[in-house]
Amino acid sequence: MYNNKKGVNTICTHVGEVKDEQFKGAISPIYMSTSYAFEDVDVKRYPRYYNTPNQEALCKKIAALEHTQAALLFGSGMAAISHALMAFLKTGDHIVLQQTLYGGTYNFAVTQFEKYGISYSFTQGWEVSDFEEAIQGNTKAIYIETPSNPLLTITDLKGIANLCERRGLLSMIDNTFASPINQNPADFGIDVILHSATKYMGGHSDICAGAVAASQEHIDTIWHSAICFGGSLSDQTVWLLERSLKTMGLRVQAQNQNAMVLARFLREHQAVDKVYYPGLSTHPGHTIAKEQMHGFGGMLSFELNETIDPSAFLKELRLIKPSMSLAGVESTMLLPVQTSHALMSPEDRAKQGIKDGLIRFSVGIEDIADIIGDIEQAVEKAGIKMEIAE
Ligand SMILES: *Cc1c(COP(=O)(O)O)cnc(C)c1O
């Protein structure tokens, strides 16, 4: 199961291929069957049992990429997250959640847990001590997200894994922002690794999927409740995701490189007040990020200064798309205050350090000169509009 010996791009390209024994085709055939013979076979296959040929094969690739024994695929990132949470938590249990969570996960916690008698606490910050302080007698798990959305805060993976081991807790991470290319939490002892495969794994803004990677024991636990909840992924999408994953290493590498150049460019820009990127030595999480990440990722955020109206700036962009989603090969930007964090009160946003002028930037694979050129022309046009308005 472990494919640590193979290079990451070899794993992306080859591990878990379905062999085309009949025609010797170069790629995995797709099996859309929902019905499989049950006589004289070991495995009772069915899509909602998460064990069709394409699902099983792709899970091998994902497990190899995350350095775990096993994996499962789901119909969305939220299906992966909710199925995993509900597999491990029961009435009377408590979970510690990182303060800065993906909006959908936050929403799941505040709207669903109470119905099942599960209690939860959000941490005050993202230091290991913040998590330790929030632990109660009935705490079962700690749930983290690093780098986080949208300020790219960094949580110490080794510190959290050690804390969980000491206190007998399950550690869970949303590893979506890093992707398995930039961060492998299992190497630091984190138990359950969650992905929205809609993001870097898919990478082309055209499929919705989710994944969980963990030990065989944890995957078995998740499987037993996941077959009841039924959030499996269509084999058509499994097949598309396999194709996407073949280039994930190359895509993410290009995004890492572009993001680093852009973080430095924006930091020096006179229209920009602040840049948040774990690759910058000025980022508070830089030292830990360097220890636990292979690359700093394609996500960054920045604040324009008061000479530029951020909404006007976004309207003037020609190449970079204003878009809700992230991690595609195309560059996108959004204002968290108008989108991902719009439902949060201004006080809660302030508490998390999310200013009204903050822009989240999902860096694509376009040529760096074209991305920089687009930012330059948009700053100029938005700046002139501001002058006229005054
Ligand atoms: C998008 C996202 C999710 C949810 O994934 P879906 O595929 O939209 O359900 C979860 N976590 C993070 C960090 C995300 O960016």
PDBQT file of the ligand as one rigid body, heavy atoms in Angstrom, charges set to zero:
ROOT
HETATM    1  C1  LIG A 401     -14.258  23.912  -0.879  1.00  0.00    +0.000 C 
HETATM    2  C2  LIG A 401     -13.765  23.471   0.444  1.00  0.00    +0.000 A 
HETATM    3  C3  LIG A 401     -14.449  22.513   1.193  1.00  0.00    +0.000 A 
HETATM    4  C4  LIG A 401     -15.778  21.914   0.764  1.00  0.00    +0.000 C 
HETATM    5  O1  LIG A 401     -15.662  21.200  -0.404  1.00  0.00    +0.000 OA
HETATM    6  P1  LIG A 401     -16.889  20.949  -1.444  1.00  0.00    +0.000 P 
HETATM    7  O2  LIG A 401     -16.270  20.090  -2.470  1.00  0.00    +0.000 OA
HETATM    8  O3  LIG A 401     -17.323  22.301  -1.917  1.00  0.00    +0.000 OA
HETATM    9  O4  LIG A 401     -17.974  20.291  -0.675  1.00  0.00    +0.000 OA
HETATM   10  C5  LIG A 401     -13.915  22.120   2.416  1.00  0.00    +0.000 A 
HETATM   11  N1  LIG A 401     -12.769  22.656   2.873  1.00  0.00    +0.000 NA
HETATM   12  C6  LIG A 401     -12.094  23.595   2.187  1.00  0.00    +0.000 A 
HETATM   13  C7  LIG A 401     -10.834  24.152   2.756  1.00  0.00    +0.000 C 
HETATM   14  C8  LIG A 401     -12.551  24.031   0.951  1.00  0.00    +0.000 A 
HETATM   15  O5  LIG A 401     -11.875  24.970   0.287  1.00  0.00    +0.000 OA
ENDROOT
TORSDOF 0
